[in-house]
Amino acid sequence: MADNYINTETEKGKINISEDVIAVMVGAAITEVEGVDGLANTVGNDILDLIGKKSLAKGVKISFAEEKMVIDVLILVTFGCVITDVAKKVQNAVANAVEAMTGISPMVNVHVSGVSFPKNKQ
């Protein structure tokens, strides 16, 4: 995603926002939602982690469908939380953060790819 930009034009010129910037905003918004244990890795990000490269867009995919920004997030939910409630909170947090910082109202798809369990203390 490093060289992909969201482009808008104003009467004074063009504004280009890197998709990586939006992905970081999305990640920050998700960390504030109670019940989310983190973003999940995609296969490509697992490979990057193995070779020592970190991806800022881990678990976040940004695309466009019919001129609308679509954000897909892959999350891990903490065991014991109501998954649909957590997913709705993630949708709202992401949409509000992106709209507040870019002026663009996105569609947000939440994919719950796992449940995390508390680690046993020994």
N, C-alpha and C positions, 0 to 999 in steps of 0.2 A: 504494500500500500504506500510505500514511501514517496512515490512521485505522482500520486493521484490527488487532484484538487477539486474542491467544490467551488464552482465559479459563479459569481453574480456580477451584474453590472449596475452601476448607479449613474446619476447624471455627471458625476465627477470622475468616473473611471471604473476599472475592474477591481473586484475583491476576490482573491483566491485563498481558500482555507484548505490546508492539507488535511486529508482524511486521517492522518495520524493524530493531528490535533483534536479532531472530533472524537477519535477513539480514546484518547486520554481523558477527555471530558466525560465520556460515557463510563469509563472505568472508575473515575473518581465519584461519579454520581451513584454507581452501583455499590461502592464500598460503604455508602451511608445508609443503605437499606438493611434493616434488621432482618435476620433470617438468611441472608446471603453469606455463604462461607467463602466465596471468591468466584473469579471467572474461570471457566473450564478451558483447557487446552484443546486446540484442534490438532489434527495429525501433523500438519505442517509446523505448528508451534512446538510440538513435542520434539520434532527433529531439530529445530533451532535450539531448544534447551539442551539437547544432547551434545551439540557441538559448541555450546557455550555462548550462543547469541540470544539475547533477550528481545522479545517483541513487545513493544508498547501496546499493540493492538490485540494481545492475547485474548481470545474469546469474543472478539468484536469484529463484525463484518459490516461494511457500509456499501450500499449499492443504490441504484436508482431504478425505479419502475414507474413508467408513465410520468416522468418528470417530478417524482416524489422521492425524497430521501427515505430509504429503508435501512433501518439498523437492526441487525440480528445479533443478539447476545447469548452466549452460552454460560450458564451459571451453575454453581453447586449450591444446594440449599441445605441448611443445617437441619439435622434430624430432629423431628418433633414439631417443626413449623408447618403451617398449612401452605402447601406449595402454590396453590392458586392465589392466595393472598400475597405471598412474597412476589410472585411473578407480576401481579397487578401493580404493586408498589415499585418494582423495578421499571415497568413500562412508564409509569408516571414520573419517576425520578429522572429517567433518561430523557424523556420527551421535554420535560420542563428545563433541564440543564442545557440541552442542545438549543432549544428555542430561545432561552434567555441569553445565551452567549453568541448565537449566530443569526438569530432572527428567522431561522428556518424551522418549520414544524414537521418533525419526522414521524414516520410510522415505525413502531418499535415491536419487534417480534422477540419473545423471550423463549429460549430453549433450555429447559432444565435437564442437564445431562448427567446429574448425579446428586447423591445425598451424602453429606459428610457426617461422620459420627464423632462424638467426643473421644479424645484420646484417654485411655485408662492411665491413671496415675499409679505408679508402683513404688 
